[in-house]
């Protein structure tokens, strides 16, 4: 790494998982760019953190806005970490969901991350940086009535592996993180019935995802193209009640 200050860009950084990651990297001494469409929340977070925190308005679907964020980041120091966290969830069956809504989810969750890697690639190559793409357990399994979300998160998992191969010659590592049910604004309308049957029967907390992202960036130095799951065991399987006659 150079002597310049290390800079991390976190998309969807104004609240939820993104906010927790912003706070974590700020605590670690990085200058964090809070990139989000939520201007009020993002500006308030940056103001609260004070030094080494900058808000940038970013619609991840817009390549020209990505260019502006990279320009700001370069003025602050050396871009070394990109966390593609911005995401949206929309409900609807395959037969019923509006095609424009389906495309919108893919544009934010998938194309947005692709544009981010594309825009930040040269800066990250210069220092052998790290990219973390925040996918989901929906990038490892199917869920009904959120087909657009599932499609986007599976695709994000796949493009993570492609990016890991393409950036490897510069020492850039690229991994995906797959949260399960996490207590964020996105899951505010879900009750505990969503988690009661998983081994760790509770919602995760954004700070627990930030722990995983920190590990990937700071500790998993011999790992690239891999998935890191943080889901309370939701994907482990299903515990069965053994019939009395089987004992």
Secondary structure as a PSIPRED ss2 file (coil, helix, strand):
# PSIPRED VFORMAT (PSIPRED V4.0)

   1 X C   1.000  0.000  0.000
   2 X C   1.000  0.000  0.000
   3 X C   1.000  0.000  0.000
   4 X C   1.000  0.000  0.000
   5 X C   1.000  0.000  0.000
   6 X E   0.000  0.000  1.000
   7 X E   0.000  0.000  1.000
   8 X E   0.000  0.000  1.000
   9 X E   0.000  0.000  1.000
  10 X E   0.000  0.000  1.000
  11 X E   0.000  0.000  1.000
  12 X C   1.000  0.000  0.000
  13 X C   1.000  0.000  0.000
  14 X C   1.000  0.000  0.000
  15 X C   1.000  0.000  0.000
  16 X H   0.000  1.000  0.000
  17 X H   0.000  1.000  0.000
  18 X H   0.000  1.000  0.000
  19 X H   0.000  1.000  0.000
  20 X H   0.000  1.000  0.000
  21 X H   0.000  1.000  0.000
  22 X H   0.000  1.000  0.000
  23 X H   0.000  1.000  0.000
  24 X H   0.000  1.000  0.000
  25 X H   0.000  1.000  0.000
  26 X H   0.000  1.000  0.000
  27 X H   0.000  1.000  0.000
  28 X C   1.000  0.000  0.000
  29 X C   1.000  0.000  0.000
  30 X C   1.000  0.000  0.000
  31 X E   0.000  0.000  1.000
  32 X E   0.000  0.000  1.000
  33 X E   0.000  0.000  1.000
  34 X E   0.000  0.000  1.000
  35 X E   0.000  0.000  1.000
  36 X E   0.000  0.000  1.000
  37 X C   1.000  0.000  0.000
  38 X C   1.000  0.000  0.000
  39 X H   0.000  1.000  0.000
  40 X H   0.000  1.000  0.000
  41 X H   0.000  1.000  0.000
  42 X H   0.000  1.000  0.000
  43 X H   0.000  1.000  0.000
  44 X H   0.000  1.000  0.000
  45 X H   0.000  1.000  0.000
  46 X H   0.000  1.000  0.000
  47 X H   0.000  1.000  0.000
  48 X H   0.000  1.000  0.000
  49 X H   0.000  1.000  0.000
  50 X C   1.000  0.000  0.000
  51 X C   1.000  0.000  0.000
  52 X C   1.000  0.000  0.000
  53 X E   0.000  0.000  1.000
  54 X E   0.000  0.000  1.000
  55 X E   0.000  0.000  1.000
  56 X E   0.000  0.000  1.000
  57 X E   0.000  0.000  1.000
  58 X C   1.000  0.000  0.000
  59 X C   1.000  0.000  0.000
  60 X C   1.000  0.000  0.000
  61 X C   1.000  0.000  0.000
  62 X C   1.000  0.000  0.000
  63 X H   0.000  1.000  0.000
  64 X H   0.000  1.000  0.000
  65 X H   0.000  1.000  0.000
  66 X H   0.000  1.000  0.000
  67 X H   0.000  1.000  0.000
  68 X H   0.000  1.000  0.000
  69 X H   0.000  1.000  0.000
  70 X H   0.000  1.000  0.000
  71 X H   0.000  1.000  0.000
  72 X H   0.000  1.000  0.000
  73 X H   0.000  1.000  0.000
  74 X H   0.000  1.000  0.000
  75 X H   0.000  1.000  0.000
  76 X H   0.000  1.000  0.000
  77 X C   1.000  0.000  0.000
  78 X E   0.000  0.000  1.000
  79 X E   0.000  0.000  1.000
  80 X E   0.000  0.000  1.000
  81 X E   0.000  0.000  1.000
  82 X E   0.000  0.000  1.000
  83 X E   0.000  0.000  1.000
  84 X E   0.000  0.000  1.000
  85 X C   1.000  0.000  0.000
  86 X C   1.000  0.000  0.000
  87 X C   1.000  0.000  0.000
  88 X C   1.000  0.000  0.000
  89 X C   1.000  0.000  0.000
  90 X C   1.000  0.000  0.000
  91 X C   1.000  0.000  0.000
  92 X E   0.000  0.000  1.000
  93 X C   1.000  0.000  0.000
  94 X C   1.000  0.000  0.000
  95 X C   1.000  0.000  0.000
  96 X C   1.000  0.000  0.000
  97 X C   1.000  0.000  0.000
  98 X C   1.000  0.000  0.000
  99 X H   0.000  1.000  0.000
 100 X H   0.000  1.000  0.000
 101 X H   0.000  1.000  0.000
 102 X H   0.000  1.000  0.000
 103 X H   0.000  1.000  0.000
 104 X H   0.000  1.000  0.000
 105 X H   0.000  1.000  0.000
 106 X H   0.000  1.000  0.000
 107 X H   0.000  1.000  0.000
 108 X H   0.000  1.000  0.000
 109 X H   0.000  1.000  0.000
 110 X H   0.000  1.000  0.000
 111 X H   0.000  1.000  0.000
 112 X H   0.000  1.000  0.000
 113 X H   0.000  1.000  0.000
 114 X H   0.000  1.000  0.000
 115 X H   0.000  1.000  0.000
 116 X H   0.000  1.000  0.000
 117 X H   0.000  1.000  0.000
 118 X H   0.000  1.000  0.000
 119 X H   0.000  1.000  0.000
 120 X H   0.000  1.000  0.000
 121 X H   0.000  1.000  0.000
 122 X H   0.000  1.000  0.000
 123 X H   0.000  1.000  0.000
 124 X H   0.000  1.000  0.000
 125 X H   0.000  1.000  0.000
 126 X H   0.000  1.000  0.000
 127 X H   0.000  1.000  0.000
 128 X C   1.000  0.000  0.000
 129 X C   1.000  0.000  0.000
 130 X E   0.000  0.000  1.000
 131 X E   0.000  0.000  1.000
 132 X E   0.000  0.000  1.000
 133 X E   0.000  0.000  1.000
 134 X E   0.000  0.000  1.000
 135 X C   1.000  0.000  0.000
 136 X C   1.000  0.000  0.000
 137 X H   0.000  1.000  0.000
 138 X H   0.000  1.000  0.000
 139 X H   0.000  1.000  0.000
 140 X C   1.000  0.000  0.000
 141 X C   1.000  0.000  0.000
 142 X C   1.000  0.000  0.000
 143 X C   1.000  0.000  0.000
 144 X C   1.000  0.000  0.000
 145 X C   1.000  0.000  0.000
 146 X E   0.000  0.000  1.000
 147 X H   0.000  1.000  0.000
 148 X H   0.000  1.000  0.000
 149 X H   0.000  1.000  0.000
 150 X H   0.000  1.000  0.000
 151 X H   0.000  1.000  0.000
 152 X H   0.000  1.000  0.000
 153 X H   0.000  1.000  0.000
 154 X H   0.000  1.000  0.000
 155 X H   0.000  1.000  0.000
 156 X H   0.000  1.000  0.000
 157 X H   0.000  1.000  0.000
 158 X H   0.000  1.000  0.000
 159 X H   0.000  1.000  0.000
 160 X H   0.000  1.000  0.000
 161 X H   0.000  1.000  0.000
 162 X H   0.000  1.000  0.000
 163 X H   0.000  1.000  0.000
 164 X H   0.000  1.000  0.000
 165 X H   0.000  1.000  0.000
 166 X H   0.000  1.000  0.000
 167 X H   0.000  1.000  0.000
 168 X H   0.000  1.000  0.000
 169 X H   0.000  1.000  0.000
 170 X H   0.000  1.000  0.000
 171 X C   1.000  0.000  0.000
 172 X C   1.000  0.000  0.000
 173 X E   0.000  0.000  1.000
 174 X E   0.000  0.000  1.000
 175 X E   0.000  0.000  1.000
 176 X E   0.000  0.000  1.000
 177 X E   0.000  0.000  1.000
 178 X E   0.000  0.000  1.000
 179 X E   0.000  0.000  1.000
 180 X C   1.000  0.000  0.000
 181 X C   1.000  0.000  0.000
 182 X E   0.000  0.000  1.000
 183 X C   1.000  0.000  0.000
 184 X C   1.000  0.000  0.000
 185 X H   0.000  1.000  0.000
 186 X H   0.000  1.000  0.000
 187 X H   0.000  1.000  0.000
 188 X C   1.000  0.000  0.000
 189 X C   1.000  0.000  0.000
 190 X C   1.000  0.000  0.000
 191 X C   1.000  0.000  0.000
 192 X H   0.000  1.000  0.000
 193 X H   0.000  1.000  0.000
 194 X H   0.000  1.000  0.000
 195 X C   1.000  0.000  0.000
 196 X C   1.000  0.000  0.000
 197 X C   1.000  0.000  0.000
 198 X C   1.000  0.000  0.000
 199 X C   1.000  0.000  0.000
 200 X C   1.000  0.000  0.000
 201 X C   1.000  0.000  0.000
 202 X C   1.000  0.000  0.000
 203 X C   1.000  0.000  0.000
 204 X E   0.000  0.000  1.000
 205 X C   1.000  0.000  0.000
 206 X H   0.000  1.000  0.000
 207 X H   0.000  1.000  0.000
 208 X H   0.000  1.000  0.000
 209 X H   0.000  1.000  0.000
 210 X H   0.000  1.000  0.000
 211 X H   0.000  1.000  0.000
 212 X H   0.000  1.000  0.000
 213 X H   0.000  1.000  0.000
 214 X H   0.000  1.000  0.000
 215 X H   0.000  1.000  0.000
 216 X H   0.000  1.000  0.000
 217 X H   0.000  1.000  0.000
 218 X H   0.000  1.000  0.000
 219 X C   1.000  0.000  0.000
 220 X C   1.000  0.000  0.000
 221 X C   1.000  0.000  0.000
 222 X C   1.000  0.000  0.000
 223 X C   1.000  0.000  0.000
 224 X C   1.000  0.000  0.000
 225 X C   1.000  0.000  0.000
 226 X C   1.000  0.000  0.000
 227 X E   0.000  0.000  1.000
 228 X E   0.000  0.000  1.000
 229 X E   0.000  0.000  1.000
 230 X E   0.000  0.000  1.000
 231 X C   1.000  0.000  0.000
 232 X C   1.000  0.000  0.000
 233 X C   1.000  0.000  0.000
 234 X C   1.000  0.000  0.000
 235 X C   1.000  0.000  0.000
 236 X C   1.000  0.000  0.000
 237 X C   1.000  0.000  0.000
 238 X C   1.000  0.000  0.000
 239 X C   1.000  0.000  0.000
 240 X C   1.000  0.000  0.000
 241 X C   1.000  0.000  0.000
 242 X C   1.000  0.000  0.000
 243 X C   1.000  0.000  0.000
 244 X H   0.000  1.000  0.000
 245 X H   0.000  1.000  0.000
 246 X H   0.000  1.000  0.000
 247 X C   1.000  0.000  0.000
